[in-house]
Every structure is written in C-alpha cells, then in structure tokens.
Amino acid sequence: MTCKYCNGKLAPLRSLTDGEFCSDDHRQAFFAAHPQPEAFESLPEQELPTAFDAGGTPNTGRSPRKDPSSILLSPVAAQIPQADFGAPTSFLNPGSAIGQEDEPAKETEPPPAVKLPARGKRRLWGAPDWIDTAWRTAPSDLKVLALLLPLLLVLAAVLSIPSLHVHFSSAKNNALKARVRQKLSSEFQVLGERIASRAAIAITDDFRSGLDSWRSRSNLTHTWSFDSNGFVQPGPLAILKPTEDLRDYTFEFLGEIQQRAVGCAFRARDLDNYYAIKFIQDDSGAIPTLRLVRYAVIKGKEGPHVEKRLPSSIRADMLNRFRVEVHGSDFTILAQGEVVDFFSDQRLSSGGVGFFCTHGEKARLRWVEVSHQYDALGRLCAMLAPVGLAGVDKD
C-alpha cells in the first residue's frame, strides 16, 4: 500500500496501525488540502450559534450544544412571521425584511349583490297571495271560463235591450221603433246561432239504461241482447237517435269480436244511407288479427268494398278501442290509437252513428261516445245555448 499524501510505500505494520498515511503529519496535511463535509451532528459544539442578542445578532460565545428542537423556539424563530393561508403576510412580501412588521393589509369589502327580479313570480295585478296562488294553480279550462265570463255577462245584459218599451209620439217614430227592434232581434238571433254552433257536444251510452235511444226497423228487445257482464250484443242496424243531425264529430267505442265480425255505421242519414265499416277476424296466422272492410250504402245498396289488413298488434281475441274521426268529407279510422285507414267521400254530409251484426256474426260492446268541440270554449257555449239530448248522458 502507498501513502495517500506522498505516494510513498507503507511498511506492512504501518498500514495496519495508521491506515493510509505514512505519518501523522501527512495525514493532517492531506485533510488540510482536502476538507471533508461533515454532518450536522459532527460540527464542533462551540461553533453552533445558540444565543442571540436583542438585535437578532448571533452571540459567538461558546456554549454546550443544545437539542435542535430548542433552536426552533429561539428568539429568531419567534421573529419569523408565520404563514397564514387566509391573508397575505410579510413573509410572502419580497420587499420586507425578517424581523420587520408590515402594515396590515386593508380588507376590501365585496361589492353589493345586485338583486334581480325572480322570473315567473310576478304577482297578478297586485292581488292578495291567496288569489295569486289560486290563479296560478287553476286548470287552463277554468282560466278561460273566468276570462270569458265578464263578456258573457255583458252580452246577457244587452240581450234585454230589445224588450225595453220606447214611447214615440208619432206613427213615423213607431215604425222606426219596429225596425230597431227587428234589427236587434235578428242580430241577437245570429249571435245565438253562432254560440250554438260552437257549443260542445258529448253523447255517451253505456247501455245500462236500455236501448230506448236507438232506432231500428225491428224490435231491439228481440234482435239485440245483453250478456251477464252488461255488454250489449248488436243485431240488425240500429242508429243512436241524438246523433242523427250531426255533421262533424268523433265516434269512438269499445268492443270485442266473438264470432267473425262487428260492423259500425257513421254519417247515417237513415237506415238506407250511411258509411259502413266492418272489423273481421283473420285466423290465417298464428295470432288472430283483424281486417278492415269499408263501403258506402246509398239507397239501401252497398257500394264497392275496400279491404285492408290491420297491424298484428291489434288482435281479434281481445277488447279493442276503435275510433272514427268525421270532418267534412274526410274520414280517419283508428284502432287502439293507431291510424289504420283514411279516405274521403262527399255523398253524405250529415248523419248519426250505429252498429250492426249480420247472420253468423257476434260481438259485444261496452260503451259508445260521440263528441265534438269538447274544449273549454265549447263547454261554455253549451251552457249558454244547451242542446237537449234526451235519453243519453250529456256533459
């Protein structure tokens, strides 16, 4: 081995006792030329500054080394500002020195909140709370009635004007009085006709009160029958009397085919003039479905037949809801809420609804409903100009 300072060869016994240097002088000279880093604990005790004067200057007086945790509690640590994450401190200010206190930061007040008007909560013309709440929660039909009621009251008051007695002194004035009364009477008659034409129509029959409202060539007590569940089983054609003078309407019924088919009629002017629709069972597939056959009967003679298959979702072995919309010369047929046919014909402009089953056919019906203009305005006009329909339920 050689000496790390002079590279001289070391004696074997010297390398065992003095390590890598040939003498103590070479050892000291080597470490003087090559200082080695030492840990915090290896520093001389007298070189650690542990005391400070009042100005924060370290005292060079030697003292025993203290526990490192005591240094954090020294006066210097007390003068270092602690960081506050809620507000800026002098420690974060690069222009401030340690030990100097910064001026306290001025707290800025948040800008006043701008109050916006709440949407959808505007009061109804300054009405009290209970009136405002009642108006906003009322159904739309009731709102329409409330808005139209003052106008109708004014019209009702004006209707009494023609009955006032006006005294005129001469025959010429009497003639003028008669013409005024006639003019006012004709105007009010036109107004009444308009109200009646806009009135709602709702005719329903669930067959619980019998068959007095139906007209047929035969005695219905023998040709039509009832089952144990209250369903009616139609026979020869019968027409619902209160619907005979109707023009436009919606015709709807709930029924089930028990054997072969069931037929219905609409725009039936009489028992020899009407449009007919038959719903016929179709057993050609795995699931029994329906076919639609429609035709017109004019003067007792059937016209050409038009046949269509209904969707497979409309089965023949269940109760089905059928609907016919009659508007002008256009007719729409629906089954279970699905449009299945549409056609136009101008030969019959008015007439009622009816049912029939021919020989070998059997079906049962639960109810039938005919309605027209059945909205809020229509119901209001119906109250002012009611249409008397005997033998059926009318709303």
Secondary structure as GFF3:
##gff-version 3
##sequence-region A 1 395
A	DSSP	alpha_helix	12	17	.	.	.	ID=ss1
A	DSSP	alpha_helix	24	33	.	.	.	ID=ss2
A	DSSP	three_ten_helix	40	42	.	.	.	ID=ss3
A	DSSP	three_ten_helix	45	47	.	.	.	ID=ss4
A	DSSP	alpha_helix	68	72	.	.	.	ID=ss5
A	DSSP	alpha_helix	75	79	.	.	.	ID=ss6
A	DSSP	three_ten_helix	90	92	.	.	.	ID=ss7
A	DSSP	alpha_helix	129	137	.	.	.	ID=ss8
A	DSSP	alpha_helix	140	158	.	.	.	ID=ss9
A	DSSP	three_ten_helix	161	163	.	.	.	ID=ss10
A	DSSP	alpha_helix	171	198	.	.	.	ID=ss11
A	DSSP	beta_strand	201	205	.	.	.	ID=ss12
A	DSSP	beta_strand	214	216	.	.	.	ID=ss13
A	DSSP	alpha_helix	220	223	.	.	.	ID=ss14
A	DSSP	beta_strand	225	226	.	.	.	ID=ss15
A	DSSP	beta_strand	232	233	.	.	.	ID=ss16
A	DSSP	beta_strand	238	240	.	.	.	ID=ss17
A	DSSP	three_ten_helix	241	243	.	.	.	ID=ss18
A	DSSP	beta_strand	249	259	.	.	.	ID=ss19
A	DSSP	beta_strand	261	270	.	.	.	ID=ss20
A	DSSP	beta_strand	273	282	.	.	.	ID=ss21
A	DSSP	beta_strand	289	298	.	.	.	ID=ss22
A	DSSP	beta_strand	301	302	.	.	.	ID=ss23
A	DSSP	beta_strand	306	309	.	.	.	ID=ss24
A	DSSP	beta_strand	320	327	.	.	.	ID=ss25
A	DSSP	beta_strand	330	335	.	.	.	ID=ss26
A	DSSP	beta_strand	338	344	.	.	.	ID=ss27
A	DSSP	beta_strand	352	356	.	.	.	ID=ss28
A	DSSP	beta_strand	362	372	.	.	.	ID=ss29
A	DSSP	alpha_helix	376	384	.	.	.	ID=ss30
A	DSSP	beta_strand	393	394	.	.	.	ID=ss31
###
